[in-house]
Amino acid sequence: MNDQPDDRPEGHDWKGLKEIDRAIAENRLTAYTWKKTWADPWGRVKLITIFLGLAAFAIFVVINDLIL
């Protein structure tokens, strides 16, 4: 995947960075980010809050347009 020489000392493995590098190489960084965010409890709360806020705004706009 990587054409650059590996000059890291033996036994020093960056598993998290290796997974991100693999995700970039396979062009799946967005899916990786969503999965990591959903796995984190605070990240899940943030995602749900954002989507609920967007849904509430969309409902407000639709109702506001129907009344006026």
Sequence and secondary structure as in RCSB ss.txt:
>XXXX:A:sequence
MNDQPDDRPEGHDWKGLKEIDRAIAENRLTAYTWKKTWADPWGRVKLITIFLGLAAFAIFVVINDLIL
>XXXX:A:secstr
   S   S TT   HHHHHHHHHHHTT HHHHHHHHHHHSHHHHHHHHHHHHHHHHHHHHHHHHHHH 
